[in-house]
């Protein structure tokens, strides 16, 4: 049996950030990574998120042109052709960034290793009442028990630990994001770009320009509607846990709450929730019932605010039914 102070299940940006912060504070941390395919999306970090990036000591990553590219703002075009601008120059930070998740996650992993985090090829398949987590070893058919004082659920939308601890996932609406273009075609790769959203009636699409000339085009549609040709289809539903923390466990990133891509909140949510969760774990109260409830309440409040903003983008007549 493997014993550790903290077991982080999942090696996305939320899990890697929480693991690194806990290790920097002297905790023994093990990250269980299942070896699933890497996230290849380009994602936006709006100017409001840069304070959090700096607080995490990760702003140097955004200075690497292989990882991030400046973004001037968001242009939204309605079906009628009307265009609305969200100009980042009006924000004190004056610039956002489009991040290549493959390279960003690789660097986060390197930062976690440098902080003393241990990585194991494990996939959580169950939990026990005494806080032991049952994991399947990636390279064999065997299983390993991991006993940790705290388990951080960073399993993404699956919320594998939280749901096994009794939390429920509430889905606000069911949507699918389809990747319809992914290519290095941008001739102005060294300059800051815009993120373009367009309404096409029952669907929305967005085109995002990333580092080194990479461009992606995504289409968002309601689940159950006819699918179009796509290179990749992923769940894009907005959802939230009934509780985001409990005795001995806490959820971060998409495991706690997940947004549709129109909200441009995914990566920021991963980093900010990891920062707040780590603060709760390192506080004098640790994960007391009160601390767990306060964290869950904060997650719910953030989700409600984001949903209000999302529906304002949909001009109060969202193309998807709640």
Secondary structure, DSSP 8 states (H G I E B T S, - for coil): -EEEEEEEE--SHHHHHHHHHHHHTT--EEEEE--------EEEE-GGGHHHHHHTT-HHHHT-TTTEEEEEEEEEE-TTS-EEEEEGGGSTT--EEEEEHHHHHHHHHHHHHHHT-EEEEEEEEEE-TTSEEEEEETTSS-EEEEEEEEEEE--GGG-HHHHHTT--EEEEE-EEEEEEEEEE--TTTTS-EEEEEEE-SS-EEEEEE-GGGEEEEEEEEETTS-----SEEEE--EEEES-SEETTEEE-GGGTEE--GGG--HHHHHHHHHHHHHHHHHSTTTT-HHHHHHHHHHHHHHHHHHHHHHHHHTTT--SS--
